[in-house]
Amino acid sequence: MKQRIKVLIVEDHPIFIDVYIRVLKQISENNKSYTFDIDSTNNCDSAMLKIKAESQSGGYDLIFLDIRLPETKSSVIKCGEDLGAKIRNDYDAKIIVSTSYNDAYRVSSIFKSVNPDGFLVKNDLTNQILAEAITTVVLDPPFYSKTITKILRKQSANDFVVDHIDRKILYELSNGTKMNELPTILPLSIAALERRKRILKDIFNVVGKGDRGLLKLAQEKGFI
């Protein structure tokens, strides 16, 4: 008798929902060990309701989670990353994150908050890769797509003394945030932020080259 695996797809693009369902059904048809019961939703509020309801009868075994989801009514869960963190903390489901984000800062943030069993960048996806990801996560996680693997390799080679606050500074500066705006985002004074930026320039050996040189090298090394 096949093991039944309960799956929830949290995704707001119908085309991706269709792809996940099609690949899950193909795996089930080709595999004698397990089959999938599939449910789907397109927002965090509905997902949370479904997860809570399903937990009364054992809970979902596998959840596909898009990170970029519509804003919700919740004051706590505002995006897919918040939902993933909630699932990780409170439920036993395995999580496959699927996202269009491919910058090092966002990838690092998602790993820290969600620690997914599978991590896929949508531009990497083919039916074959998706099938491999699902099978690996079900049997022996983790599974990371090509872009995620490249980012992790860069970070492991270069992640020496740059902490999460430094990463946030680099990320915000790369997005055009001004130094005098950073205290509204980070719990540090202008003086403390300027000091961290000077240290970062020293770490990356770009003293005297301005912010552009710092951000260029930080991006090359996978920090933003």
C-alpha positions in Angstrom: 0.0 0.0 0.0 1.4 3.4 -1.0 2.2 6.0 1.7 0.0 9.0 1.4 1.8 12.3 1.6 -0.3 15.4 2.3 0.9 18.4 0.3 0.0 22.1 0.5 1.1 24.4 -2.3 1.2 28.1 -1.3 1.6 30.0 -4.5 -0.1 33.0 -6.1 0.8 32.2 -9.7 -1.6 29.5 -11.2 0.9 28.4 -13.8 3.3 27.3 -11.0 0.5 25.6 -9.1 -0.3 23.6 -12.3 3.4 22.7 -12.7 3.7 21.4 -9.2 0.5 19.4 -9.4 1.5 17.8 -12.7 5.0 16.8 -11.5 3.6 15.5 -8.2 1.1 13.3 -10.1 3.9 12.1 -12.4 6.0 11.1 -9.4 3.1 9.3 -7.9 2.4 7.4 -11.1 6.0 6.3 -11.4 6.6 5.5 -7.7 5.2 2.4 -5.9 6.1 3.7 -2.4 4.0 6.9 -2.1 1.3 9.1 -3.5 0.3 12.7 -2.9 -2.9 14.3 -1.5 -2.6 17.8 -2.9 -4.2 21.1 -1.6 -3.4 24.6 -2.7 -3.9 28.3 -1.8 -2.7 31.6 -3.1 -2.1 33.7 0.1 -0.8 33.5 3.7 -4.1 33.9 5.5 -5.7 31.0 3.7 -2.6 28.9 4.1 -2.5 29.4 7.8 -6.2 28.5 8.1 -5.6 25.3 6.1 -2.5 24.4 8.1 -4.3 24.8 11.4 -7.3 22.8 10.2 -5.1 20.0 8.8 -3.1 19.8 12.0 -6.1 18.3 13.7 -5.7 15.2 11.5 -2.0 14.8 11.4 -0.9 17.9 9.4 0.7 18.5 6.0 3.8 16.5 5.3 5.2 18.8 2.6 4.6 22.5 1.9 5.6 24.3 -1.2 6.1 28.0 -0.3 6.4 31.0 -2.5 8.1 33.9 -0.7 6.6 36.8 -2.7 3.0 36.5 -1.7 0.2 39.2 -1.5 0.0 41.3 1.7 -2.2 39.7 4.3 -4.5 40.9 7.1 -2.3 39.4 9.7 -0.1 41.7 11.8 2.4 38.9 12.3 2.5 37.0 9.0 3.0 39.6 6.3 4.8 37.5 3.6 5.9 34.1 2.6 9.0 34.3 4.7 7.0 35.0 7.8 4.7 32.1 7.0 7.7 29.8 6.5 9.2 30.8 9.9 5.8 30.1 11.6 5.6 26.7 9.9 9.1 25.8 10.9 8.6 26.8 14.5 5.2 25.3 15.1 4.7 22.4 12.7 6.5 19.3 11.4 6.0 19.7 7.7 9.0 19.7 5.3 9.2 23.0 3.4 10.3 23.6 -0.2 10.8 27.3 -0.8 10.3 28.3 -4.4 11.1 32.0 -5.2 12.1 34.4 -7.9 14.5 36.1 -5.4 18.1 35.3 -6.3 20.2 37.9 -4.4 22.5 36.7 -1.7 21.0 38.8 1.1 17.5 37.5 0.5 18.7 33.9 0.2 20.7 34.3 3.5 17.7 35.8 5.2 15.4 33.0 4.1 17.8 30.3 5.3 18.1 32.0 8.7 14.3 32.4 9.2 12.9 29.3 7.4 15.8 26.8 7.0 13.9 25.1 4.1 14.3 21.4 3.3 14.4 22.4 -0.4 15.3 25.8 -1.8 14.5 26.5 -5.5 14.9 29.6 -7.6 12.1 29.6 -10.2 14.4 30.5 -13.1 16.3 27.2 -12.4 13.2 25.0 -12.6 12.4 22.3 -15.1 10.1 19.4 -14.6 13.1 17.1 -14.1 14.7 19.3 -11.5 11.4 19.8 -9.7 10.8 16.1 -9.6 14.3 15.5 -8.3 13.8 18.2 -5.6 10.5 16.6 -4.4 11.9 13.1 -4.3 15.0 14.3 -2.4 13.1 16.3 0.1 10.7 13.4 0.8 13.4 10.8 1.2 16.6 12.6 2.3 16.7 16.4 2.3 18.0 19.0 1.6 17.8 19.9 -2.1 19.1 23.2 -3.5 18.8 24.4 -7.1 21.8 25.6 -9.1 21.5 29.3 -8.2 21.1 28.6 -4.5 24.1 26.2 -4.6 26.3 28.9 -6.3 25.3 31.5 -3.7 26.1 29.1 -0.8 29.5 28.3 -2.2 30.3 32.0 -2.5 29.2 32.7 1.0 31.1 29.7 2.5 34.2 30.9 0.8 33.9 34.5 1.8 31.8 34.7 5.0 34.5 35.7 7.5 33.5 38.6 9.7 30.5 40.1 8.0 27.5 39.6 10.2 23.7 40.0 9.5 23.7 43.7 10.3 26.6 44.3 7.9 24.7 42.4 5.2 21.6 44.5 5.9 23.7 47.7 5.5 25.2 46.5 2.2 21.7 45.4 1.0 20.0 48.7 1.8 22.9 50.8 0.3 22.7 48.7 -2.9 19.0 49.5 -3.1 19.6 53.2 -2.9 18.9 53.8 0.8 20.9 56.8 2.1 23.1 56.5 5.2 21.0 59.1 7.1 17.9 56.8 6.4 19.5 53.7 7.8 18.7 54.4 11.5 15.0 54.1 10.7 15.7 50.5 9.4 18.5 49.4 11.8 18.7 49.9 15.5 22.0 51.8 15.3 23.1 55.4 15.3 24.6 57.2 12.3 28.0 57.1 14.0 27.8 53.3 14.5 26.6 52.7 11.0 29.4 54.9 9.5 31.9 52.9 11.6 30.6 49.6 10.3 30.9 50.9 6.7 34.5 52.0 7.3 35.3 48.5 8.7 33.6 46.9 5.7 35.7 48.9 3.3 38.8 47.8 5.2 37.6 44.1 5.1 37.0 44.3 1.3 40.1 46.4 0.8 38.3 49.2 -1.0 39.4 52.1 1.3 39.2 55.3 -0.7 37.1 53.9 -3.5 33.7 55.1 -2.3 30.5 53.2 -1.7 30.3 52.0 -5.3 33.5 50.1 -5.0 32.4 48.5 -1.7 29.0 47.4 -3.1 30.5 46.1 -6.4 33.0 43.8 -4.5 30.4 42.8 -1.9 28.1 41.7 -4.7 30.9 39.8 -6.5 31.6 37.9 -3.3 27.9 37.0 -2.8 27.0 39.2 0.1 24.2 41.2 -1.7 
